[in-house]
Amino acid sequence: MPSTTPTGIKNNNYLNVKNTSDPWMDAGGKRSKTDSRGHAVFTDPAYGVRAGILQLRAYFLTHKLRTIIDILSRWAPTSDTVGSIAGNDANDPTGYALFVAKRMGIAHNKKLELFNDDKTIDNVGQLRGLFFAMAAFEIGGGFKVPDKDFNTGLEVIEPGITKTGTGPALPSVSKAAAATPKGWKISASVGSAERGASNEKDDVETVQSMLRSAAMILGTPAVDPGAINGIIEPKAKDSATVRAIIAFQSRFLTKSDGIIDVGGRTWRELLAVVSGSGDAQTPSGREFFPFATLPSASWTSAPRSFAANRKGNRAHAACDLYFPAGTTIHAIADGIVVRGPSYFYQGTYALEVDHGTFIARYGEIQQSAHVREGDRITAGQPIARVGHLEGIQVPSDMLHLELYDKTAHGSLTTSAEAGKKAPNGRPFMRRKDLIDPTPFLNRWKDNLPGQHAPADATRGILSNLFSKKTPAEITAASVKIPAKGFCILIQRIREEKRSPDFSFARTVSDYQCYWNGEAVHDLGGQIVERNGPSDNTSTGISGHRRIEAGQYRLSIHAGESYKTYNYAKEGSPLPGLLLMDTGKRSWILIHPCHHDHGYISSIGCLNPAAGLKDASSRINLKDSRARVIAMIEGMKAKMGGAFPKEGAIPGATVLITGEPS
């Protein structure tokens, strides 16, 4: 097996469970072996699944860890490094938990129902979702646990469980996840029989009908399966339905598998298209240069140019765009983040984004990207910042931009023998579908992403909501508002300090809520947060700093002190909304300021307010509470039945702009 094979696959240990002095059991009652980093090595993957489930059971029952964040804080503690490799970064359990929660479609702080007190498995569907999401994070690259391995592992632990009506392929597991207001639902997997799909006739007909609808909605004939007959041929290459599934998956997956699981990623994406929920959007067709300005050094000249010679007898696989570390990088086009941020080179990281017709690897960026694996992004959206190369002398920090035309599969980085070669025979050390970004950049340079107006010009642009400004005038500000969904735009305008009463300053912003790109007149005002500079790392937490400007998804919050549902109109709990994708920051909320001093409430959180003329102005608790409630109820009114009971709120984002000094 190639040395590049992920450890979890190589060891048949999808969750990278470790051995102790008493190793886990392998097939035939034998003890599993241990690799150099302490991971258990199994001959039978079902026993690797068994070990992972039993470890989760111990966490759940013995250690009383009942939420995703609690489980993963122990599973991947910050005291250990990524992959348990010396020199790697410390684990990020919060980022891990948010990834898993998003995959499962539930809040990362929601109590799970995995096991009963007698050690039997309680909610198989939830356990399966947790296991599959953790495996995808541990192994990466969109990895999916084979159903056969998982089901066999379940049977080893609890014989007969997959045949008692609670197995992961039966209708009782995921009815909520597999249904829509229009009645779309499947009871088991559909697609490639060679990959183990169940292909019940009614389910196949449902998927075929949905694919046909999706083909018309998206204007993509390849997604149409042809006949709606409930039949899928034994061989995937002979099945028009499997080919249609693969064509649909190519919109958001780097490597399509031709199978739709109940409640899985492909099901949710297909559901979003045919139900019109807005989660799956057709590409806008817009393409932008990845920076708001052009670099001073041309990407067409060596050493920045594509195929330029590099040390070690290899060719440069990208175009380098020289910009100082920290410069904002924008999305070239609409797309899905399929990997990252993952370690790349000399202390920098990379994002791999599927932009529909091509994949872009944004290399040599900072680890604290604005987006991460699984996120849907829009053209021109800020997604990352230029990183700083460590231990190497270069003329400038840069964005290392690679493009791929999606005619190949697998890891983008490969061996010299297996990868593409330059015309002079030098290997790129990259996948064979690598293409030259030069002509694309030459075209995109005339289409720079919209820059925000200078601070002085935008200062107060959204303040005084109830003035005579019209929605058109507000929207005319040079700020990119999502065309679909609910967006809370926050424009930072100033920092101020009430001296000598407080040792810290506060940042005052204007906010305005938008629905499908149009301003909602009665949802706006001011918002207060801690002083800068913006920082989503642990330093930002300890330094009492505001979060980074960028786009964040909104989620239902169900804490003890703040709730999106069942909040009190007076007293506690207070209303609140949770921001997702905040890097190492956690529990960043939009909530009322509730301290008597009326200055600011907490580190990192956002407190709505009004009438803040200067540092002496106080935040009124009653008004602040009413503003948060108005945001929550306003979203509910706009979204109707699409407003969820828990987890991420579909199409709801917070867009924060501006960096006052």
Order of alpha helices (4+ residues) and beta strands (2+ residues): alpha-beta-beta-alpha-alpha-alpha-alpha-alpha-beta-alpha-alpha-beta-alpha-beta-beta-beta-beta-beta-beta-beta-beta-beta-beta-beta-alpha-alpha-alpha-beta-beta-beta-alpha-beta-beta-beta-beta-beta-beta-alpha-beta
